[in-house]
């Protein structure tokens, strides 16, 4: 890749031989990244394995599908939280504008990059303006690509993430799941593969309805098994919600 004033730089991955529209260079931690746009012929949409699928996103499982498929939540930030706290304390003890502080900033930026958490204090200092979503983005891309490639219609809930984050007990876990990014990726991938993305009404009680008989029951968060008092149907609450979302298109 030939850059203005810098010259030729080698990239980690092989770049396609196509005319480039524009190039963006960014830095995450102490690594540099090049992203670029180019025109590509749209590939023929793959054959769909299932017409309609409902997807319930959550904290325990990132995505539970109405066909029984489950995708685990990687919880990238939670796994690296202790290491991040340790690096942040070391940074706070360093003298301002010192070489040791600069080294500590790099170490913290690397840890944030791996944990897919935006380093807010570093952002304010201008040392790491953007953390690259490595772990979380990879998990989200796998789920959303699988959904878009194999299903004609995908039904998800219209989650109000900003309102959910007001719950201080669950805010960290919710932020670690990347619900907004899940919806964003699914939106543009459905356009790529010629699918329909259906967003169920925010007040649709997918977790409270029995997917077998349609009876409505209250479901507090601590209850993980849905038990219908009307027909005796029992199922995992997330799977029951996913089936209700699949049935949403018929309503």
C-alpha positions as CSV (number, residue, x, y, z in Angstrom):
1,X,0.0,0.0,0.0
2,X,1.5,3.3,-1.1
3,X,0.7,6.2,1.3
4,X,1.3,9.9,0.7
5,X,4.5,11.3,2.2
6,X,5.2,7.9,3.8
7,X,5.7,5.6,0.8
8,X,5.2,1.9,0.6
9,X,4.1,0.0,3.7
10,X,3.5,-3.7,4.0
11,X,0.2,-5.0,5.2
12,X,-0.5,-8.1,7.3
13,X,-3.2,-9.4,5.0
14,X,-3.1,-9.5,1.2
15,X,-5.1,-6.7,-0.4
16,X,-7.3,-7.4,-3.5
17,X,-6.1,-5.9,-6.8
18,X,-9.0,-3.5,-7.4
19,X,-9.4,0.3,-7.8
20,X,-9.7,1.8,-4.3
21,X,-12.3,4.5,-3.6
22,X,-10.8,6.0,-0.4
23,X,-8.5,4.9,2.4
24,X,-8.8,5.4,6.1
25,X,-5.8,5.0,8.4
26,X,-6.4,4.5,12.2
27,X,-4.5,3.5,15.2
28,X,-5.6,1.1,18.0
29,X,-3.2,0.7,20.9
30,X,0.2,0.7,19.2
31,X,-1.1,-1.0,16.0
32,X,-2.0,0.8,12.7
33,X,-4.9,-0.2,10.5
34,X,-5.9,0.5,6.9
35,X,-9.5,0.2,5.8
36,X,-10.6,1.1,2.2
37,X,-13.7,1.1,0.0
38,X,-14.0,-0.5,-3.4
39,X,-16.8,-1.5,-5.9
40,X,-17.7,-5.2,-5.9
41,X,-20.2,-7.1,-7.9
42,X,-23.0,-8.4,-5.6
43,X,-22.7,-12.2,-5.3
44,X,-25.7,-14.4,-5.9
45,X,-27.6,-14.9,-2.7
46,X,-27.0,-18.3,-1.2
47,X,-29.8,-20.9,-0.9
48,X,-31.7,-20.4,2.4
49,X,-31.9,-23.2,4.8
50,X,-35.0,-21.8,6.6
51,X,-37.7,-19.3,5.7
52,X,-38.3,-17.6,9.0
53,X,-36.3,-17.6,12.2
54,X,-36.8,-15.8,15.5
55,X,-33.8,-14.6,17.4
56,X,-33.8,-13.7,21.1
57,X,-30.7,-11.8,22.3
58,X,-29.7,-11.8,26.0
59,X,-26.9,-11.8,28.6
60,X,-26.6,-15.5,29.4
61,X,-26.6,-16.4,25.7
62,X,-25.8,-13.8,23.0
63,X,-28.4,-15.2,20.7
64,X,-31.0,-18.0,21.0
65,X,-32.7,-19.0,17.8
66,X,-36.1,-20.6,17.2
67,X,-34.5,-23.6,15.6
68,X,-32.7,-24.4,18.8
69,X,-29.4,-23.0,17.9
70,X,-27.6,-21.1,20.7
71,X,-24.6,-18.7,20.5
72,X,-22.6,-18.2,23.7
73,X,-21.9,-14.7,24.9
74,X,-18.1,-14.2,25.0
75,X,-18.3,-11.5,27.7
76,X,-15.0,-10.1,26.5
77,X,-14.9,-7.1,28.9
78,X,-15.8,-9.1,32.0
79,X,-13.0,-11.7,31.3
80,X,-10.4,-8.9,31.1
81,X,-11.8,-6.6,33.7
82,X,-9.2,-7.5,36.4
83,X,-6.3,-7.0,34.0
84,X,-7.7,-3.7,32.8
85,X,-8.1,-2.5,36.4
86,X,-4.5,-3.4,37.2
87,X,-3.1,-1.6,34.1
88,X,-5.2,1.5,34.9
89,X,-3.8,1.6,38.5
90,X,-0.3,1.4,37.1
91,X,-1.0,4.2,34.7
92,X,-2.4,6.5,37.4
93,X,0.8,6.1,39.4
94,X,3.1,7.3,36.6
95,X,4.3,10.9,36.3
96,X,2.5,13.0,33.7
97,X,4.3,13.3,30.4
98,X,7.0,10.7,31.4
99,X,8.3,7.9,29.2
100,X,7.0,5.3,31.8
101,X,3.5,6.8,31.5
102,X,3.6,6.6,27.7
103,X,4.6,2.9,28.1
104,X,1.7,2.3,30.6
105,X,-0.7,4.0,28.1
106,X,0.3,1.6,25.4
107,X,-0.1,-1.4,27.7
108,X,-3.6,-0.3,28.8
109,X,-4.6,0.4,25.2
110,X,-3.5,-3.1,24.2
111,X,-5.6,-4.6,27.0
112,X,-8.6,-2.5,26.0
113,X,-8.2,-3.6,22.4
114,X,-8.2,-7.2,23.4
115,X,-11.2,-6.7,25.7
116,X,-13.1,-4.7,23.1
117,X,-13.8,-1.9,25.6
118,X,-13.4,1.8,24.7
119,X,-10.7,3.3,26.9
120,X,-12.4,6.5,27.9
121,X,-9.6,8.0,29.9
122,X,-7.1,7.4,27.1
123,X,-9.6,8.9,24.6
124,X,-9.7,12.1,26.7
125,X,-5.8,12.2,26.5
126,X,-5.8,11.6,22.8
127,X,-3.5,8.6,23.1
128,X,-5.9,5.9,21.9
129,X,-8.9,7.5,20.2
130,X,-10.5,4.3,19.1
131,X,-10.5,0.7,20.5
132,X,-10.9,-1.9,17.8
133,X,-13.7,-4.4,18.5
134,X,-11.7,-7.6,18.2
135,X,-13.3,-10.2,20.4
136,X,-16.8,-9.0,20.6
137,X,-17.0,-8.0,16.9
138,X,-15.8,-11.4,15.8
139,X,-18.5,-13.2,17.8
140,X,-21.2,-10.8,16.5
141,X,-20.0,-11.2,12.9
142,X,-20.2,-15.0,13.1
143,X,-23.8,-14.9,14.4
144,X,-25.1,-12.2,12.1
145,X,-23.4,-13.7,9.0
146,X,-24.8,-17.1,9.8
147,X,-28.3,-15.7,10.2
148,X,-28.2,-13.6,7.1
149,X,-26.8,-16.3,4.8
150,X,-29.2,-19.1,5.9
151,X,-32.6,-17.4,6.5
152,X,-35.0,-15.4,4.4
153,X,-36.7,-13.6,7.2
154,X,-35.1,-12.8,10.6
155,X,-37.2,-11.5,13.5
156,X,-35.6,-9.7,16.4
157,X,-36.9,-7.5,19.3
158,X,-36.7,-3.7,19.2
159,X,-34.6,-3.3,22.3
160,X,-34.1,0.1,23.9
161,X,-30.5,-0.3,24.9
162,X,-30.2,3.2,26.5
163,X,-33.1,2.4,28.8
164,X,-31.7,-1.1,29.7
165,X,-28.4,0.5,30.7
166,X,-30.1,2.5,33.4
167,X,-30.3,-0.8,35.4
168,X,-27.0,-0.4,37.2
169,X,-26.9,-4.0,38.2
170,X,-27.0,-5.2,34.6
171,X,-25.5,-2.2,32.8
172,X,-22.0,-3.6,32.5
173,X,-23.2,-7.1,31.3
174,X,-25.6,-5.4,28.8
175,X,-22.9,-3.2,27.4
176,X,-20.6,-6.2,27.1
177,X,-23.1,-8.0,24.8
178,X,-23.2,-5.4,22.1
179,X,-26.9,-5.4,21.4
180,X,-26.8,-2.3,19.3
181,X,-24.0,-3.6,17.2
182,X,-25.8,-6.9,16.7
183,X,-28.8,-5.1,15.2
184,X,-26.6,-2.8,13.1
185,X,-24.7,-5.7,11.5
186,X,-27.8,-7.7,10.9
187,X,-29.5,-4.7,9.2
188,X,-26.8,-4.3,6.5
189,X,-26.1,-8.0,6.0
190,X,-29.8,-8.6,5.4
191,X,-29.5,-6.0,2.5
192,X,-26.4,-7.8,1.2
193,X,-28.1,-11.2,1.1
194,X,-31.6,-10.1,0.0
195,X,-33.3,-10.9,3.3
196,X,-36.1,-9.3,5.3
197,X,-35.3,-8.1,8.8
198,X,-38.4,-7.8,11.0
199,X,-38.2,-5.7,14.2
200,X,-40.9,-6.8,16.6
201,X,-42.7,-4.1,18.5
202,X,-40.9,-3.0,21.7
203,X,-43.9,-3.9,23.8
204,X,-44.4,-7.3,22.3
205,X,-44.3,-9.7,25.3
206,X,-42.1,-12.4,23.6
207,X,-40.8,-13.7,27.0
208,X,-44.3,-13.8,28.6
209,X,-46.3,-15.6,26.0
210,X,-46.5,-19.4,25.8
211,X,-45.2,-20.4,22.3
212,X,-47.4,-23.5,22.5
213,X,-50.9,-22.2,23.4
214,X,-50.4,-18.4,23.5
215,X,-51.3,-17.9,27.2
216,X,-49.6,-15.0,28.8
217,X,-47.7,-15.3,32.1
218,X,-45.5,-13.0,34.1
219,X,-41.8,-13.9,33.8
220,X,-39.4,-12.2,36.2
221,X,-35.7,-12.1,35.2
222,X,-34.6,-14.8,37.6
223,X,-36.9,-17.5,36.1
224,X,-35.0,-19.2,33.3
225,X,-37.6,-21.9,32.5
226,X,-40.9,-21.0,31.1
227,X,-43.8,-23.0,32.6
228,X,-47.2,-22.6,31.2
229,X,-50.0,-23.0,33.7
230,X,-52.6,-23.4,31.0
231,X,-51.2,-26.3,28.8
232,X,-48.2,-27.5,30.9
233,X,-45.6,-26.5,28.2
234,X,-42.1,-26.1,29.6
235,X,-39.1,-24.7,27.8
236,X,-36.0,-22.5,28.2
237,X,-37.3,-18.9,28.5
238,X,-34.9,-17.6,25.7
239,X,-36.0,-20.4,23.3
240,X,-39.6,-19.8,24.1
241,X,-39.1,-16.1,23.3
242,X,-37.3,-16.9,20.0
243,X,-40.3,-19.1,18.9
244,X,-42.7,-16.3,19.7
245,X,-40.6,-13.9,17.6
246,X,-40.7,-16.4,14.7
247,X,-44.5,-16.5,15.1
248,X,-44.6,-12.7,15.2
249,X,-44.6,-12.5,11.4
250,X,-47.9,-14.3,11.2
251,X,-49.7,-11.9,13.6
